[in-house]
Structures are given as C-alpha cells and as structure tokens.
C-alpha cells in the first residue's frame, strides 16, 4: 500500500514526468498526466508515441520505473488510449 494520498503524490509525479518528458520529446512524442487515483498514475502519450510499438516499453521501463525508484515501488502507471479519458475505470 502506498503511504501517500493521491494529492500528496501529485507534485512528485509531475516532477518525474518533467524529468522523462525530454526523452519522449526526442522521439517526437509527449506525455500528459491525466489523473492519480488510488496510487495509480494515468498518463496519455501524445504525438509520435500514439500507436508506437515501443509505447508500452516507454511507460513500463521509462516512466513507471522512474516513479517506482524516485517515489514508491508500488506505483503503477497506466497509459490511457485516446478516446478512453472518461473510461479510466475500464483500464488497469
């Protein structure tokens, strides 16, 4: 169990996103934080990252690993496909 509220996680999560954003932008993409709920971080890849075969690797081994290392080892990052912004409960 993550010992922080979603509100307490927000600044740390935003900081990690800003840290990984330059790497994502190098490949013509971007990343947007949509929501933090129950310790799950919902993000959406943008630009060239949409539909890219490496997007899952970017999320799990780039973004999620950084958050687990710098914030808490139980954080889970979920990439929200375009069109599912209002259906986060169907993702996981």
PyMOL CGO cylinders between C-alpha atoms (Angstrom):
from pymol import cmd
from pymol.cgo import CYLINDER

trace = [
    CYLINDER, 0.00, 0.00, 0.00, 1.31, 3.41, -0.95, 0.3, 1, 1, 1, 1, 1, 1,
    CYLINDER, 1.31, 3.41, -0.95, 1.61, 5.58, 2.18, 0.3, 1, 1, 1, 1, 1, 1,
    CYLINDER, 1.61, 5.58, 2.18, 0.66, 8.80, 0.38, 0.3, 1, 1, 1, 1, 1, 1,
    CYLINDER, 0.66, 8.80, 0.38, -2.65, 10.30, -0.64, 0.3, 1, 1, 1, 1, 1, 1,
    CYLINDER, -2.65, 10.30, -0.64, -3.24, 10.96, -4.32, 0.3, 1, 1, 1, 1, 1, 1,
    CYLINDER, -3.24, 10.96, -4.32, -2.93, 14.69, -3.57, 0.3, 1, 1, 1, 1, 1, 1,
    CYLINDER, -2.93, 14.69, -3.57, 0.44, 14.15, -1.88, 0.3, 1, 1, 1, 1, 1, 1,
    CYLINDER, 0.44, 14.15, -1.88, 1.67, 12.16, -4.88, 0.3, 1, 1, 1, 1, 1, 1,
    CYLINDER, 1.67, 12.16, -4.88, 0.76, 14.88, -7.40, 0.3, 1, 1, 1, 1, 1, 1,
    CYLINDER, 0.76, 14.88, -7.40, 3.89, 17.10, -7.12, 0.3, 1, 1, 1, 1, 1, 1,
    CYLINDER, 3.89, 17.10, -7.12, 6.28, 14.12, -7.10, 0.3, 1, 1, 1, 1, 1, 1,
    CYLINDER, 6.28, 14.12, -7.10, 4.54, 12.52, -10.10, 0.3, 1, 1, 1, 1, 1, 1,
    CYLINDER, 4.54, 12.52, -10.10, 4.59, 15.80, -12.02, 0.3, 1, 1, 1, 1, 1, 1,
    CYLINDER, 4.59, 15.80, -12.02, 8.31, 16.14, -11.25, 0.3, 1, 1, 1, 1, 1, 1,
    CYLINDER, 8.31, 16.14, -11.25, 9.07, 12.67, -12.65, 0.3, 1, 1, 1, 1, 1, 1,
    CYLINDER, 9.07, 12.67, -12.65, 7.01, 13.38, -15.76, 0.3, 1, 1, 1, 1, 1, 1,
    CYLINDER, 7.01, 13.38, -15.76, 9.00, 16.57, -16.34, 0.3, 1, 1, 1, 1, 1, 1,
    CYLINDER, 9.00, 16.57, -16.34, 12.19, 14.53, -15.91, 0.3, 1, 1, 1, 1, 1, 1,
    CYLINDER, 12.19, 14.53, -15.91, 11.25, 11.92, -18.56, 0.3, 1, 1, 1, 1, 1, 1,
    CYLINDER, 11.25, 11.92, -18.56, 9.49, 14.33, -20.94, 0.3, 1, 1, 1, 1, 1, 1,
    CYLINDER, 9.49, 14.33, -20.94, 12.68, 15.43, -22.80, 0.3, 1, 1, 1, 1, 1, 1,
    CYLINDER, 12.68, 15.43, -22.80, 13.47, 11.80, -23.72, 0.3, 1, 1, 1, 1, 1, 1,
    CYLINDER, 13.47, 11.80, -23.72, 9.95, 11.27, -25.02, 0.3, 1, 1, 1, 1, 1, 1,
    CYLINDER, 9.95, 11.27, -25.02, 10.08, 14.52, -26.99, 0.3, 1, 1, 1, 1, 1, 1,
    CYLINDER, 10.08, 14.52, -26.99, 13.29, 13.40, -28.68, 0.3, 1, 1, 1, 1, 1, 1,
    CYLINDER, 13.29, 13.40, -28.68, 11.21, 10.77, -30.47, 0.3, 1, 1, 1, 1, 1, 1,
    CYLINDER, 11.21, 10.77, -30.47, 8.51, 13.26, -31.47, 0.3, 1, 1, 1, 1, 1, 1,
    CYLINDER, 8.51, 13.26, -31.47, 6.13, 12.47, -28.63, 0.3, 1, 1, 1, 1, 1, 1,
    CYLINDER, 6.13, 12.47, -28.63, 4.96, 13.89, -25.33, 0.3, 1, 1, 1, 1, 1, 1,
    CYLINDER, 4.96, 13.89, -25.33, 3.25, 12.73, -22.16, 0.3, 1, 1, 1, 1, 1, 1,
    CYLINDER, 3.25, 12.73, -22.16, 0.31, 14.20, -20.25, 0.3, 1, 1, 1, 1, 1, 1,
    CYLINDER, 0.31, 14.20, -20.25, -0.72, 13.43, -16.68, 0.3, 1, 1, 1, 1, 1, 1,
    CYLINDER, -0.72, 13.43, -16.68, -4.48, 12.79, -16.64, 0.3, 1, 1, 1, 1, 1, 1,
    CYLINDER, -4.48, 12.79, -16.64, -5.19, 11.64, -13.10, 0.3, 1, 1, 1, 1, 1, 1,
    CYLINDER, -5.19, 11.64, -13.10, -3.85, 9.95, -10.00, 0.3, 1, 1, 1, 1, 1, 1,
    CYLINDER, -3.85, 9.95, -10.00, -6.30, 7.60, -8.31, 0.3, 1, 1, 1, 1, 1, 1,
    CYLINDER, -6.30, 7.60, -8.31, -5.57, 5.12, -5.52, 0.3, 1, 1, 1, 1, 1, 1,
    CYLINDER, -5.57, 5.12, -5.52, -1.86, 5.28, -6.28, 0.3, 1, 1, 1, 1, 1, 1,
    CYLINDER, -1.86, 5.28, -6.28, -2.35, 4.56, -9.97, 0.3, 1, 1, 1, 1, 1, 1,
    CYLINDER, -2.35, 4.56, -9.97, -0.99, 7.21, -12.30, 0.3, 1, 1, 1, 1, 1, 1,
    CYLINDER, -0.99, 7.21, -12.30, -2.96, 7.67, -15.51, 0.3, 1, 1, 1, 1, 1, 1,
    CYLINDER, -2.96, 7.67, -15.51, -0.99, 9.26, -18.35, 0.3, 1, 1, 1, 1, 1, 1,
    CYLINDER, -0.99, 9.26, -18.35, -1.50, 9.65, -22.05, 0.3, 1, 1, 1, 1, 1, 1,
    CYLINDER, -1.50, 9.65, -22.05, 1.22, 9.54, -24.65, 0.3, 1, 1, 1, 1, 1, 1,
    CYLINDER, 1.22, 9.54, -24.65, 0.96, 12.14, -27.40, 0.3, 1, 1, 1, 1, 1, 1,
    CYLINDER, 0.96, 12.14, -27.40, 2.39, 12.81, -30.85, 0.3, 1, 1, 1, 1, 1, 1,
    CYLINDER, 2.39, 12.81, -30.85, 4.58, 10.14, -32.43, 0.3, 1, 1, 1, 1, 1, 1,
    CYLINDER, 4.58, 10.14, -32.43, 4.14, 7.92, -29.36, 0.3, 1, 1, 1, 1, 1, 1,
    CYLINDER, 4.14, 7.92, -29.36, 0.48, 7.28, -30.17, 0.3, 1, 1, 1, 1, 1, 1,
    CYLINDER, 0.48, 7.28, -30.17, 0.30, 3.82, -31.68, 0.3, 1, 1, 1, 1, 1, 1,
    CYLINDER, 0.30, 3.82, -31.68, 4.06, 3.28, -31.49, 0.3, 1, 1, 1, 1, 1, 1,
    CYLINDER, 4.06, 3.28, -31.49, 5.07, -0.31, -30.80, 0.3, 1, 1, 1, 1, 1, 1,
    CYLINDER, 5.07, -0.31, -30.80, 7.51, 0.86, -28.13, 0.3, 1, 1, 1, 1, 1, 1,
    CYLINDER, 7.51, 0.86, -28.13, 4.96, 2.88, -26.16, 0.3, 1, 1, 1, 1, 1, 1,
    CYLINDER, 4.96, 2.88, -26.16, 4.38, 0.07, -23.64, 0.3, 1, 1, 1, 1, 1, 1,
    CYLINDER, 4.38, 0.07, -23.64, 8.11, -0.14, -23.00, 0.3, 1, 1, 1, 1, 1, 1,
    CYLINDER, 8.11, -0.14, -23.00, 8.27, 3.63, -22.61, 0.3, 1, 1, 1, 1, 1, 1,
    CYLINDER, 8.27, 3.63, -22.61, 5.55, 3.52, -19.96, 0.3, 1, 1, 1, 1, 1, 1,
    CYLINDER, 5.55, 3.52, -19.96, 6.77, 0.48, -18.00, 0.3, 1, 1, 1, 1, 1, 1,
    CYLINDER, 6.77, 0.48, -18.00, 10.54, 0.79, -18.24, 0.3, 1, 1, 1, 1, 1, 1,
    CYLINDER, 10.54, 0.79, -18.24, 10.80, 4.56, -18.58, 0.3, 1, 1, 1, 1, 1, 1,
    CYLINDER, 10.80, 4.56, -18.58, 8.03, 6.34, -16.74, 0.3, 1, 1, 1, 1, 1, 1,
    CYLINDER, 8.03, 6.34, -16.74, 6.85, 3.69, -14.25, 0.3, 1, 1, 1, 1, 1, 1,
    CYLINDER, 6.85, 3.69, -14.25, 10.36, 2.57, -13.29, 0.3, 1, 1, 1, 1, 1, 1,
    CYLINDER, 10.36, 2.57, -13.29, 11.38, 6.17, -12.59, 0.3, 1, 1, 1, 1, 1, 1,
    CYLINDER, 11.38, 6.17, -12.59, 8.31, 6.73, -10.41, 0.3, 1, 1, 1, 1, 1, 1,
    CYLINDER, 8.31, 6.73, -10.41, 8.89, 3.47, -8.54, 0.3, 1, 1, 1, 1, 1, 1,
    CYLINDER, 8.89, 3.47, -8.54, 12.53, 4.38, -7.94, 0.3, 1, 1, 1, 1, 1, 1,
    CYLINDER, 12.53, 4.38, -7.94, 12.02, 8.02, -7.02, 0.3, 1, 1, 1, 1, 1, 1,
    CYLINDER, 12.02, 8.02, -7.02, 8.62, 7.95, -5.27, 0.3, 1, 1, 1, 1, 1, 1,
    CYLINDER, 8.62, 7.95, -5.27, 7.41, 4.49, -4.20, 0.3, 1, 1, 1, 1, 1, 1,
    CYLINDER, 7.41, 4.49, -4.20, 7.96, 0.94, -5.51, 0.3, 1, 1, 1, 1, 1, 1,
    CYLINDER, 7.96, 0.94, -5.51, 4.22, 0.15, -5.73, 0.3, 1, 1, 1, 1, 1, 1,
    CYLINDER, 4.22, 0.15, -5.73, 3.22, 2.96, -8.09, 0.3, 1, 1, 1, 1, 1, 1,
    CYLINDER, 3.22, 2.96, -8.09, 1.55, 1.73, -11.27, 0.3, 1, 1, 1, 1, 1, 1,
    CYLINDER, 1.55, 1.73, -11.27, 1.47, 3.85, -14.42, 0.3, 1, 1, 1, 1, 1, 1,
    CYLINDER, 1.47, 3.85, -14.42, -1.34, 3.26, -16.93, 0.3, 1, 1, 1, 1, 1, 1,
    CYLINDER, -1.34, 3.26, -16.93, -1.23, 4.63, -20.46, 0.3, 1, 1, 1, 1, 1, 1,
    CYLINDER, -1.23, 4.63, -20.46, -4.71, 5.81, -21.39, 0.3, 1, 1, 1, 1, 1, 1,
    CYLINDER, -4.71, 5.81, -21.39, -5.54, 5.30, -25.07, 0.3, 1, 1, 1, 1, 1, 1,
    CYLINDER, -5.54, 5.30, -25.07, -7.05, 8.27, -26.88, 0.3, 1, 1, 1, 1, 1, 1,
    CYLINDER, -7.05, 8.27, -26.88, -10.81, 8.16, -26.50, 0.3, 1, 1, 1, 1, 1, 1,
    CYLINDER, -10.81, 8.16, -26.50, -10.67, 6.47, -23.07, 0.3, 1, 1, 1, 1, 1, 1,
    CYLINDER, -10.67, 6.47, -23.07, -10.10, 9.59, -20.97, 0.3, 1, 1, 1, 1, 1, 1,
    CYLINDER, -10.10, 9.59, -20.97, -13.58, 9.25, -19.44, 0.3, 1, 1, 1, 1, 1, 1,
    CYLINDER, -13.58, 9.25, -19.44, -13.35, 5.46, -19.03, 0.3, 1, 1, 1, 1, 1, 1,
    CYLINDER, -13.35, 5.46, -19.03, -10.42, 5.10, -16.63, 0.3, 1, 1, 1, 1, 1, 1,
    CYLINDER, -10.42, 5.10, -16.63, -12.34, 2.52, -14.59, 0.3, 1, 1, 1, 1, 1, 1,
    CYLINDER, -12.34, 2.52, -14.59, -12.16, 0.17, -17.61, 0.3, 1, 1, 1, 1, 1, 1,
    CYLINDER, -12.16, 0.17, -17.61, -8.36, 0.33, -17.70, 0.3, 1, 1, 1, 1, 1, 1,
    CYLINDER, -8.36, 0.33, -17.70, -5.92, -1.36, -15.41, 0.3, 1, 1, 1, 1, 1, 1,
]
cmd.load_cgo(trace, "trace")
